[in-house]
């Protein structure tokens, strides 16, 4: 049986990937959002998206899953989703992926922008370590606070009374809970 293998070559994806990624904008498929970080890339064709998914899945043991959006985001734009465990090393790994992508795209890592919680930042390790929630327990606590705030805003618009969360609001207590994994 003959096996056909095709590999990607230097600059095969030149002008095909936008120098913009988002982190945790989309829900995880491989588990819960508190346990999984989702990184999203935008590419200009479905074929490039398929090649990129294959490249991610074959080349990186820490990538749990890579997949393509079901349809075009807009004409000529597809999303590629990459999922990895929510751990302290995530920011370094994301930068590593993008640095290695330079051989395919010609785009240096320093030219990328990363979107985290609807804010754009330069692709820098320290910024990403500060802005990406790297601990599953902390993710759960912080996202619950956002949901509580959104619900209270809806209550306010409906003329209803605010409801206080039964979770402790003290930052010190939150940090102890996050460190303990509760």
C-alpha positions in Angstrom: 0.0 0.0 0.0 1.4 3.4 -1.0 0.9 6.2 1.4 0.7 9.7 0.1 2.3 12.3 2.4 2.2 16.0 1.8 4.1 18.4 4.0 4.0 22.1 4.4 6.9 24.0 3.1 8.4 27.4 3.9 5.9 30.2 3.4 3.2 27.9 2.1 0.7 30.0 4.1 2.0 33.4 3.2 -0.8 36.0 3.1 -3.3 33.3 4.2 -3.4 33.7 8.0 -4.3 37.0 9.7 -1.9 38.2 12.4 -4.7 38.2 15.0 -5.8 35.6 17.5 -8.4 35.4 20.2 -8.2 33.6 23.5 -11.3 32.1 25.1 -13.7 33.9 22.8 -15.4 30.6 21.9 -16.5 27.7 24.0 -14.4 24.5 24.3 -15.4 21.3 22.6 -13.0 18.9 24.4 -14.2 19.8 28.0 -15.4 22.6 30.1 -14.3 26.2 29.6 -12.8 26.3 33.0 -10.4 23.5 32.1 -9.7 24.3 28.4 -8.2 27.4 26.7 -9.5 28.0 23.2 -7.2 29.9 20.8 -8.8 31.1 17.5 -6.9 31.9 14.3 -8.5 33.5 11.2 -7.5 32.1 7.8 -8.4 33.0 4.2 -9.5 29.6 2.8 -10.9 26.3 3.9 -7.9 24.4 2.4 -5.5 26.5 4.5 -7.6 25.9 7.5 -7.5 22.2 7.0 -3.7 22.2 6.5 -3.3 24.3 9.7 -5.5 21.9 11.7 -3.4 19.0 10.5 -0.2 20.9 11.3 -1.4 21.7 14.9 -2.7 18.2 15.6 0.4 16.4 14.3 3.0 18.7 15.6 2.1 19.5 19.2 1.4 16.9 21.9 -0.1 19.6 24.2 -2.9 20.5 21.7 -5.9 18.5 22.7 -7.9 19.4 19.6 -7.8 21.6 16.5 -10.9 22.2 14.3 -12.4 24.4 11.6 -15.5 26.5 11.9 -18.5 24.9 10.3 -18.8 27.7 7.8 -17.2 30.9 6.7 -17.1 33.7 9.2 -17.5 36.0 6.2 -16.5 35.6 2.6 -13.1 34.1 2.5 -12.5 33.9 6.2 -12.5 30.7 8.2 -11.7 30.1 11.9 -9.3 27.5 13.2 -9.8 26.6 16.9 -7.0 25.2 19.0 -7.7 23.7 22.4 -5.2 23.1 25.2 -5.4 22.6 29.0 -5.8 25.7 31.1 -2.4 25.6 32.8 0.4 28.1 33.8 2.3 27.3 30.6 -0.5 28.3 28.1 0.9 31.8 27.3 4.4 30.4 26.5 2.9 27.7 24.3 0.7 30.2 22.4 3.7 32.4 21.7 5.7 29.2 20.7 2.9 28.2 18.2 2.9 31.7 16.6 6.7 31.9 16.5 6.8 28.5 14.7 4.0 29.6 12.3 6.4 32.3 11.0 8.1 29.6 8.8 4.7 29.1 7.1 3.4 32.7 7.1 6.4 35.0 7.1 4.7 36.9 9.9 6.9 37.5 12.9 5.3 36.9 16.3 5.7 40.5 17.2 3.2 41.6 14.5 0.4 39.6 16.1 -2.4 41.0 18.2 -4.2 38.9 20.8 -7.8 39.5 21.8 -8.6 38.6 25.4 -11.9 39.5 27.0 -12.8 41.8 24.1 -9.6 43.8 24.4 -6.7 43.8 22.0 -3.1 43.5 23.2 0.3 42.9 21.7 1.4 39.3 21.7 3.7 39.6 24.8 4.3 36.9 27.4 3.8 39.1 30.5 0.6 40.7 29.2 -0.8 37.3 28.3 0.1 35.8 31.7 -1.7 38.6 33.3 -4.8 38.7 31.1 -5.5 35.0 30.4 -7.0 33.1 33.3 -4.5 30.2 33.8 -6.1 28.4 36.7 -9.3 26.4 36.3 -10.6 27.3 39.8 -9.9 31.0 39.3 -11.6 30.9 35.9 -14.7 29.5 37.5 -14.7 32.2 40.2 -14.1 35.1 37.8 -16.7 34.0 35.2 -19.3 33.5 38.0 -18.7 37.2 39.0 -19.2 38.3 35.4 -22.5 36.3 35.2 -23.6 37.8 38.5 -22.9 41.3 37.2 -24.7 40.7 33.9 -27.8 39.3 35.8 -27.9 42.3 38.1 -27.7 44.6 35.1 -30.7 42.8 33.6 -32.5 43.0 36.9 -31.7 46.8 37.1 -33.1 47.3 33.5 -36.3 45.4 34.5 -36.7 47.5 37.6 -36.0 44.6 40.0 -33.8 44.5 43.1 -30.2 43.5 42.8 -29.3 40.1 44.2 -26.0 39.7 46.0 -24.0 36.6 45.3 -23.6 34.1 48.1 -19.9 33.8 47.1 -17.4 35.7 49.1 -16.3 39.0 47.4 -13.0 39.4 49.3 -10.1 39.2 47.0 -7.9 37.4 49.6 -10.6 34.7 50.1 -10.9 34.3 46.3 -7.2 33.9 46.0 -7.1 31.2 48.7 -10.0 29.4 47.1 -8.3 29.5 43.7 -5.1 28.2 45.2 -6.9 25.4 46.9 -8.8 24.5 43.8 -12.3 25.2 45.3 
